[in-house]
Amino acid sequence: MERKYSPVTQASPLTSIETPDWVKDAIFYQIFPDRFAQSKRVYKPSNLEGWDTPPTHDGYKGGDLLGVVENLDYLQELGINAIYLNPVFQSTANHRYHTHDYFQVDPILGGNPAFKELLEAAHARDIKVIIDGVFNHASRGFYQFNHALENGRHSPYLDWFYYNGFPVNAYDLRHKPNYDAWWSLPALPKFNTDTPAVRDYLWEVGRYWLEFGADGWRLDVPNEINDDEFWRKFRQVVKGVSPDAYICGEIWEDARRWLQGDQFDSVMNYLFTRACLGFFINPTSFNHSSIQQTSYEGHGGLRGMDAAQFGSYIKDLLALYAPAITQAQLNLLGSHDTPRFLTVAGDDIPALKLATLFQMTYPGAPCVYYGDEIGLQGSKDPDCRRSFPWSQAKWNTELLGYFKQAIALRKEHPALRRGEYDTLYGQEGVYIFGRHAANERLITVLNAGNTVLHGLPAFSPDDVAAYLPEGGQYLDLFARPGTNYPIVSDGARLAGFELPPRSGTVLQLAK
């Protein structure tokens, strides 16, 4: 039976920028469903790859949504309070970006009942769940496309896609597909979003899963639906169900076009990612081969930075969007589309620690890619999508403890989530910034260099009175052995403070 969709009117731009308040306090965890965890409660087909074998482009590991449910304790202990799920809808690809049915969760994941159970279990723990929306393209198995595949020019659904001839050539790889497809990949026919029925269908998908219980959408390649009015209406539909629903677009570059308050709340902040890769990784450890032929090459590339360049870059990035947008940005160090940070860093654990501390003390919502917290490696796709190893013998438990400490620090101090940001110092390998809100002032010190930092450098005159008042006492919130004592300012610098190379900490000005 064909689902019916109600036509909707076009949206008008909003007059002010509003983003969901809960996102300011969110710590996201990105899960690639096929690779995170399996549950025995979900029936599995027989031809699965071994869980601990290297991932392949086409193979399935058999992860499912009830596996996520059964490991919510792990996420909660890590400090996670929001989950971003890669696509969950019915598909014949392990990544599920080839959607067959937008109203059915893939049976290998446990179907709609498993997703409902995940939502209820997560919400019972005050954990939000956002899902991946793939609205630019569908799949060869999508009903309306398959209809044209079977019936050619006689199909009544020809206006759902862009056809350039018949019969439809979807499988003969000796010839290009005779229809528009994402990156000319035959498996990904592009929707014709000028067709009213297609627009209504996709808007209804946006509405349906919010009513089902999801807390928002991450939008796949939304820039390729080059139609601001489509996304304005999508926002209107989503926010009509829940004003607190989160809308995050996958835009790799300057996204101001979509972040004026009338389309998305945020984007995946790959500009932030590139800055972290450029500054925190020791140049002698940088694994250049891991990023060849990846998304980074086509989106501005990567370049090394010293602290002054990093500080200038971050200053520009913070000024790029309205404050409400900046506080809602999804700040990530890597994703399913990039090599893992630790692999790019050549297994430079201090680089990942420094980047994570910066991520957890920077404005916006941090997002941990599953497994980064235990030292999971992975080069370009599909290697960056390895299965999560549930044997703790394979974990870097010291790194996991660091992640927990950094996340707990963010959750404990409102200034790190909602406070103002002040750049205080940036020279060579040392970058220092402050966060303040109400009666709380914190200083994050990042020593990405290879020498000990003796004493906190003098700040600019404008910042000294606020952050280094004479006689001001500081506590080292990342206290290391022998440093859990008050540090006193002389009104210009912290003379008794020391920070080892390739490490960072956060100092709190005592009240």
C-alpha positions as CSV (number, residue, x, y, z in Angstrom):
1,M,0.0,0.0,0.0
2,E,1.4,3.4,-1.0
3,R,2.0,5.9,1.8
4,K,0.2,9.2,1.2
5,Y,1.9,12.5,1.9
6,S,0.3,15.9,2.7
7,P,1.4,18.8,0.6
8,V,3.0,21.6,2.6
9,T,3.4,25.3,2.1
10,Q,6.8,27.0,1.5
11,A,8.6,28.2,4.6
12,S,9.6,31.8,5.4
13,P,13.0,32.7,6.9
14,L,13.2,33.1,10.6
15,T,13.8,36.6,12.0
16,S,16.2,35.5,14.7
17,I,18.7,32.7,15.2
18,E,17.6,30.0,17.7
19,T,19.3,26.7,18.3
20,P,18.3,23.9,20.8
21,D,19.5,24.8,24.3
22,W,20.3,21.2,25.2
23,V,23.0,21.0,22.5
24,K,25.2,23.4,24.5
25,D,25.5,20.7,27.2
26,A,25.7,17.7,24.8
27,I,28.7,15.3,24.5
28,F,27.9,13.3,21.3
29,Y,29.1,9.8,20.5
30,Q,29.0,8.8,16.8
31,I,28.0,5.2,16.1
32,F,28.3,3.3,12.8
33,P,25.6,0.8,13.6
34,D,27.1,-2.3,11.7
35,R,30.3,-2.0,13.7
36,F,29.5,-1.0,17.3
37,A,27.9,-4.0,19.0
38,Q,25.8,-7.1,18.4
39,S,22.9,-8.4,20.4
40,K,21.8,-12.0,20.6
41,R,18.2,-10.7,20.6
42,V,18.5,-9.7,16.9
43,Y,18.3,-12.5,14.3
44,K,21.4,-12.5,12.2
45,P,21.8,-13.8,8.6
46,S,24.5,-16.4,8.2
47,N,27.0,-14.8,5.8
48,L,28.6,-12.2,8.1
49,E,32.3,-11.3,8.3
50,G,34.1,-12.1,11.5
51,W,33.7,-9.3,14.0
52,D,37.5,-8.9,14.5
53,T,38.5,-9.2,10.9
54,P,39.4,-6.1,8.8
55,P,36.3,-4.3,7.4
56,T,35.6,-4.4,3.7
57,H,33.5,-2.1,1.5
58,D,30.7,-4.6,1.0
59,G,30.8,-7.0,4.0
60,Y,28.6,-6.9,7.1
61,K,29.7,-7.4,10.7
62,G,26.1,-7.6,12.0
63,G,26.0,-4.8,14.6
64,D,22.5,-3.8,15.6
65,L,20.6,-1.2,17.6
66,L,19.9,-3.6,20.5
67,G,23.6,-3.9,20.8
68,V,23.7,-0.2,21.4
69,V,21.0,-0.6,24.1
70,E,22.9,-3.2,25.9
71,N,26.0,-1.0,26.0
72,L,24.4,2.2,27.2
73,D,26.1,1.7,30.6
74,Y,29.5,2.0,28.8
75,L,28.4,5.2,27.1
76,Q,27.0,6.7,30.3
77,E,30.2,5.9,32.2
78,L,32.2,7.6,29.5
79,G,30.0,10.7,30.0
80,I,28.0,10.6,26.8
81,N,24.6,12.2,26.8
82,A,23.8,12.3,23.0
83,I,24.2,9.7,20.2
84,Y,24.6,10.4,16.5
85,L,23.7,7.3,14.5
86,N,24.8,6.7,10.9
87,P,21.9,5.6,8.7
88,V,19.6,3.0,10.1
89,F,17.0,2.7,7.4
90,Q,16.5,-0.4,5.2
91,S,19.3,-0.7,2.7
92,T,21.6,-3.1,0.9
93,A,24.8,-1.4,2.0
94,N,26.6,-1.9,5.3
95,H,26.8,1.9,5.7
96,R,23.1,2.3,4.7
97,Y,23.5,5.4,2.7
98,H,21.7,3.5,-0.2
99,T,18.2,3.8,1.3
100,H,15.4,1.4,0.2
101,D,12.7,2.4,2.5
102,Y,12.8,5.6,4.6
103,F,10.0,4.4,6.9
104,Q,11.6,1.1,7.9
105,V,14.7,0.5,10.1
106,D,16.9,-2.2,8.5
107,P,15.9,-5.7,9.8
108,I,19.6,-6.5,10.3
109,L,19.6,-3.7,12.9
110,G,16.5,-5.1,14.5
111,G,13.8,-3.1,12.6
112,N,11.5,-0.4,14.0
113,P,10.9,-2.2,17.3
114,A,14.7,-2.1,18.1
115,F,14.9,1.5,17.3
116,K,11.9,2.3,19.5
117,E,13.6,0.3,22.3
118,L,16.8,2.3,21.8
119,L,15.1,5.6,21.9
120,E,13.2,4.7,25.1
121,A,16.2,3.3,26.8
122,A,18.4,6.3,25.9
123,H,15.8,8.8,26.9
124,A,15.4,7.1,30.3
125,R,19.0,8.0,30.8
126,D,18.6,11.5,29.5
127,I,20.6,10.6,26.3
128,K,19.5,12.2,23.1
129,V,19.5,10.4,19.8
130,I,19.9,12.0,16.3
131,I,19.8,10.1,13.1
132,D,21.3,10.4,9.6
133,G,19.0,11.7,6.8
134,V,20.1,10.9,3.3
135,F,17.7,13.0,1.2
136,N,19.8,13.9,-1.9
137,H,19.8,10.3,-3.2
138,A,18.2,7.0,-2.7
139,S,19.1,3.5,-4.1
140,R,18.3,1.2,-7.0
141,G,16.0,-0.7,-4.7
142,F,14.0,2.4,-3.7
143,Y,10.4,1.7,-4.8
144,Q,9.9,4.6,-7.2
145,F,13.3,4.1,-8.9
146,N,12.8,0.3,-9.1
147,H,9.5,1.0,-10.7
148,A,11.2,2.9,-13.6
149,L,13.9,0.2,-13.7
150,E,11.2,-2.4,-14.4
151,N,8.8,-0.3,-16.5
152,G,11.0,2.1,-18.3
153,R,9.3,5.1,-19.8
154,H,5.9,3.7,-18.8
155,S,6.5,4.2,-15.1
156,P,4.3,6.9,-13.5
157,Y,7.3,7.8,-11.2
158,L,9.7,9.2,-13.9
159,D,9.6,12.7,-12.3
160,W,11.1,11.3,-9.0
161,F,14.6,11.0,-10.6
162,Y,16.6,12.4,-13.6
163,Y,16.5,9.9,-16.4
164,N,18.5,10.4,-19.6
165,G,17.3,7.5,-21.6
166,F,15.6,4.0,-21.5
167,P,15.9,1.3,-20.6
168,V,17.4,2.4,-17.4
169,N,21.0,1.1,-17.1
170,A,21.6,0.6,-13.4
171,Y,23.9,-2.4,-13.4
172,D,26.0,-2.6,-16.5
173,L,29.2,-1.1,-15.2
174,R,30.7,-1.0,-18.7
175,H,28.6,2.1,-19.3
176,K,27.8,5.1,-17.2
177,P,24.3,5.2,-15.7
178,N,21.8,7.0,-17.9
179,Y,20.4,8.9,-14.9
180,D,21.8,11.4,-12.5
181,A,23.5,9.8,-9.6
182,W,25.6,11.0,-6.7
183,W,29.3,11.2,-7.9
184,S,28.0,9.1,-10.9
185,L,27.7,6.0,-8.7
186,P,25.0,3.8,-10.2
187,A,23.8,2.7,-6.7
188,L,22.9,6.2,-5.7
189,P,20.3,7.8,-8.0
190,K,19.7,11.4,-7.2
191,F,16.2,12.6,-6.2
192,N,14.5,15.2,-8.3
193,T,13.6,17.5,-5.4
194,D,11.8,19.9,-7.8
195,T,9.0,17.4,-8.0
196,P,6.3,18.3,-5.4
197,A,5.7,14.6,-4.6
198,V,9.4,14.1,-3.8
199,R,9.5,17.2,-1.6
200,D,6.4,16.1,0.3
201,Y,7.8,12.6,0.7
202,L,11.1,13.8,2.2
203,W,9.5,16.4,4.4
204,E,7.2,13.6,5.7
205,V,10.2,11.5,6.5
206,G,11.6,14.3,8.5
207,R,8.4,14.6,10.4
208,Y,7.7,10.9,10.9
209,W,10.9,10.0,12.8
210,L,10.7,13.0,15.1
211,E,7.2,11.9,16.0
212,F,8.6,8.4,16.4
213,G,11.0,9.8,19.1
214,A,14.2,10.8,17.5
215,D,15.8,14.1,18.7
216,G,17.1,15.4,15.5
217,W,18.7,14.9,12.1
218,R,22.2,14.9,10.7
219,L,21.8,15.7,7.0
220,D,24.0,13.9,4.4
221,V,25.5,16.2,1.6
222,P,22.6,18.7,2.0
223,N,24.5,21.2,-0.2
224,E,23.7,19.0,-3.2
225,I,20.1,19.8,-2.8
226,N,20.8,23.3,-4.0
227,D,17.5,24.7,-2.9
228,D,17.3,26.9,0.3
229,E,13.5,26.8,0.2
230,F,13.6,23.0,0.5
231,W,15.7,23.2,3.6
232,R,13.7,26.1,5.1
233,K,10.6,24.0,4.8
234,F,12.4,21.0,6.2
235,R,13.3,23.1,9.3
236,Q,9.7,24.3,9.6
237,V,8.4,20.7,9.5
238,V,11.0,19.4,12.0
239,K,10.7,22.3,14.5
240,G,6.9,22.0,14.2
241,V,7.2,18.5,15.7
242,S,9.8,19.5,18.3
243,P,11.3,23.1,18.6
244,D,14.2,21.4,20.4
245,A,15.0,19.0,17.5
246,Y,18.6,19.4,16.3
247,I,19.4,19.9,12.6
248,C,23.1,19.4,11.7
249,G,24.3,19.5,8.1
250,E,27.3,17.8,6.5
251,I,29.0,20.9,5.1
252,W,32.8,20.7,5.0
253,E,33.6,24.4,4.4
254,D,32.2,27.8,5.2
255,A,28.5,27.1,5.9
256,R,27.1,30.6,6.4
257,R,24.6,30.1,3.6
258,W,22.8,27.4,5.7
259,L,23.4,28.9,9.1
260,Q,21.3,32.1,9.1
261,G,18.7,30.7,11.5
262,D,16.3,29.5,8.8
263,Q,17.8,26.2,7.7
264,F,20.3,24.3,10.0
265,D,21.3,24.7,13.6
266,S,24.8,23.6,12.9
267,V,27.2,21.7,10.6
268,M,29.7,19.0,11.2
269,N,32.6,21.3,12.0
270,Y,35.3,19.9,9.8
271,L,37.0,23.4,9.9
272,F,37.6,22.6,13.6
273,T,38.9,19.2,12.7
274,R,41.5,20.4,10.2
275,A,42.8,23.0,12.8
276,C,43.3,20.2,15.3
277,L,45.0,18.0,12.8
278,G,47.3,20.8,11.8
279,F,48.4,22.0,15.2
280,F,48.3,19.1,17.7
281,I,50.0,16.4,15.6
282,N,53.8,16.3,16.0
283,P,55.1,16.9,12.4
284,T,57.5,14.0,12.8
285,S,54.6,11.6,13.5
286,F,52.2,12.8,10.8
287,N,51.0,9.9,8.7
288,H,50.6,11.5,5.3
289,S,49.7,8.3,3.5
290,S,46.6,7.8,5.7
291,I,44.9,10.9,4.3
292,Q,45.7,10.4,0.6
293,Q,42.6,10.2,-1.5
294,T,40.3,11.1,1.4
295,S,37.7,13.8,1.9
296,Y,40.3,16.1,3.3
297,E,42.1,16.5,-0.1
298,G,38.9,17.8,-1.8
299,H,37.9,20.1,1.1
300,G,40.8,22.5,1.6
301,G,43.5,20.0,2.5
302,L,45.5,19.9,5.6
303,R,48.4,22.1,6.7
304,G,50.7,22.2,9.7
305,M,50.2,25.2,12.0
306,D,52.2,26.7,14.9
307,A,50.4,28.2,17.8
308,A,50.1,31.7,16.3
309,Q,48.6,30.4,13.1
310,F,46.3,28.1,15.1
311,G,45.2,31.0,17.3
312,S,44.5,33.1,14.2
313,Y,42.5,30.3,12.6
314,I,40.5,29.7,15.7
315,K,39.7,33.4,16.1
316,D,38.4,33.5,12.5
317,L,36.4,30.3,13.1
318,L,34.7,31.7,16.2
319,A,33.8,34.9,14.3
320,L,32.4,33.0,11.3
321,Y,29.0,32.3,12.7
322,A,26.5,33.9,15.2
323,P,27.1,32.8,18.8
324,A,24.0,30.7,18.9
325,I,25.3,28.7,15.9
326,T,28.9,28.4,17.3
327,Q,27.5,27.0,20.6
328,A,25.6,24.3,18.6
329,Q,28.4,23.3,16.2
330,L,29.2,19.5,16.1
331,N,32.9,19.6,16.9
332,L,34.6,16.4,15.8
333,L,38.1,15.0,15.4
334,G,37.1,12.4,12.8
335,S,34.2,10.5,11.4
336,H,33.2,7.6,9.2
337,D,34.3,9.7,6.2
338,T,37.9,10.4,7.4
339,P,40.9,8.4,8.7
340,R,40.9,8.2,12.5
341,F,42.8,11.0,14.2
342,L,45.2,8.6,15.9
343,T,46.1,7.0,12.6
344,V,46.7,10.4,10.9
345,A,48.8,11.2,14.0
346,G,51.0,8.2,13.5
347,D,49.9,6.7,16.8
348,D,50.8,10.0,18.6
349,I,48.7,9.5,21.7
350,P,49.7,12.9,23.2
351,A,48.3,14.6,20.0
352,L,44.9,12.9,20.5
353,K,44.9,13.9,24.2
354,L,45.7,17.5,23.4
355,A,43.0,17.6,20.7
356,T,40.5,16.0,23.0
357,L,41.2,18.4,25.8
358,F,40.8,21.3,23.3
359,Q,37.6,19.8,22.0
360,M,36.1,19.4,25.5
361,T,36.9,23.0,26.5
362,Y,35.9,24.7,23.2
363,P,32.5,26.2,22.4
364,G,30.1,23.8,20.7
365,A,29.1,20.2,21.1
366,P,32.0,17.7,21.2
367,C,31.5,14.5,19.2
368,V,33.6,11.4,19.9
369,Y,33.8,8.9,17.0
370,Y,33.2,5.4,18.4
371,G,36.4,3.7,19.5
372,D,38.6,6.8,19.5
373,E,38.5,6.8,23.3
374,I,40.1,3.4,23.5
375,G,42.7,4.0,20.8
376,L,41.0,2.4,17.8
377,Q,43.0,2.9,14.6
378,G,41.8,3.2,11.0
379,S,42.9,4.6,7.7
380,K,40.6,5.8,4.9
381,D,37.2,4.1,4.3
382,P,36.5,1.3,5.0
383,D,39.4,0.9,7.5
384,C,38.1,3.8,9.6
385,R,34.9,1.8,10.1
386,R,36.4,-1.1,12.1
387,S,34.4,-3.1,14.6
388,F,34.5,-2.0,18.2
389,P,36.6,-4.5,20.2
390,W,34.7,-5.4,23.3
391,S,37.6,-7.3,24.8
392,Q,39.1,-4.8,27.2
393,A,42.5,-6.4,26.7
394,K,42.5,-4.5,23.3
395,W,41.8,-1.1,24.9
396,N,44.1,1.7,25.8
397,T,42.6,2.1,29.2
398,E,44.9,5.0,30.1
399,L,43.5,6.9,27.1
400,L,40.0,5.9,28.0
401,G,40.6,7.4,31.5
402,Y,41.8,10.6,29.9
403,F,38.6,10.9,27.8
404,K,36.5,10.3,30.9
405,Q,38.4,13.0,32.8
406,A,38.1,15.6,30.0
407,I,34.4,14.9,29.5
408,A,33.7,15.1,33.2
409,L,35.6,18.4,33.4
410,R,33.3,19.8,30.6
411,K,30.2,18.6,32.3
412,E,31.3,20.0,35.7
413,H,32.1,23.5,34.6
414,P,29.4,25.6,32.9
415,A,32.0,28.1,31.6
416,L,33.4,25.4,29.3
417,R,30.0,24.8,27.8
418,R,28.4,28.2,27.7
419,G,31.0,30.7,28.7
420,E,32.8,33.4,26.7
421,Y,36.0,32.5,24.9
422,D,39.2,34.6,25.2
423,T,42.4,33.9,23.3
424,L,45.2,34.7,25.7
425,Y,48.4,33.5,24.2
426,G,49.8,31.7,21.1
427,Q,53.4,31.3,20.3
428,E,55.4,28.4,18.8
429,G,53.9,25.3,20.4
430,V,51.9,26.9,23.2
431,Y,48.3,28.0,22.9
432,I,46.3,29.3,25.9
433,F,42.7,30.5,26.1
434,G,40.2,31.4,28.8
435,R,36.6,30.6,29.3
436,H,34.4,32.6,31.7
437,A,30.8,32.6,32.8
438,A,29.2,34.2,35.9
439,N,31.8,33.9,38.7
440,E,33.9,31.2,36.9
441,R,37.1,31.7,35.1
442,L,39.1,28.9,33.6
443,I,42.4,28.8,31.6
444,T,43.2,26.0,29.2
445,V,46.9,25.6,28.6
446,L,48.0,23.4,25.6
447,N,51.7,22.7,25.2
448,A,52.0,21.1,21.8
449,G,55.8,21.7,21.8
450,N,58.6,19.4,22.7
451,T,60.0,21.3,25.7
452,V,58.7,21.9,29.3
453,L,56.7,25.1,29.7
454,H,58.2,26.9,32.7
455,G,55.7,29.4,34.0
456,L,52.6,30.7,32.4
457,P,53.6,33.4,29.8
458,A,52.4,37.0,30.3
459,F,49.1,37.7,28.6
460,S,48.2,40.9,26.9
461,P,47.5,43.9,29.2
462,D,43.7,43.6,28.5
463,D,43.6,40.1,29.8
464,V,45.9,40.2,32.8
465,A,43.5,41.8,35.2
466,A,40.7,39.4,34.4
467,Y,42.7,36.1,34.3
468,L,45.9,36.9,36.3
469,P,44.9,39.2,39.2
470,E,47.7,39.7,41.6
471,G,47.5,37.1,44.4
472,G,45.0,35.1,42.4
473,Q,45.1,31.4,43.2
474,Y,44.7,28.6,40.7
475,L,43.9,25.0,40.9
476,D,45.2,22.5,38.3
477,L,42.0,20.7,37.3
478,F,44.0,18.1,35.4
479,A,46.2,17.7,38.5
480,R,49.3,15.5,38.0
481,P,51.4,14.1,40.8
482,G,53.0,16.9,42.7
483,T,50.8,19.7,41.1
484,N,47.6,19.5,43.1
485,Y,48.5,22.7,45.0
486,P,47.4,26.3,44.6
487,I,49.4,28.3,42.0
488,V,49.6,32.0,42.8
489,S,49.8,34.8,40.3
490,D,52.1,37.8,40.7
491,G,49.8,40.0,38.6
492,A,51.5,39.2,35.3
493,R,52.3,35.5,35.1
494,L,52.3,32.2,36.9
495,A,55.9,31.8,37.8
496,G,55.6,28.5,39.7
497,F,53.6,26.7,37.0
498,E,55.1,24.0,34.9
499,L,53.6,21.9,32.1
500,P,55.5,18.9,30.4
501,P,55.9,18.8,26.7
502,R,53.0,17.4,24.6
503,S,50.4,17.9,27.3
504,G,47.7,20.2,28.4
505,T,45.7,21.2,31.5
506,V,43.0,23.5,32.8
507,L,43.5,26.0,35.6
508,Q,40.7,27.4,37.7
509,L,40.9,30.8,39.3
510,A,39.7,30.2,42.8
511,K,36.8,32.3,44.0
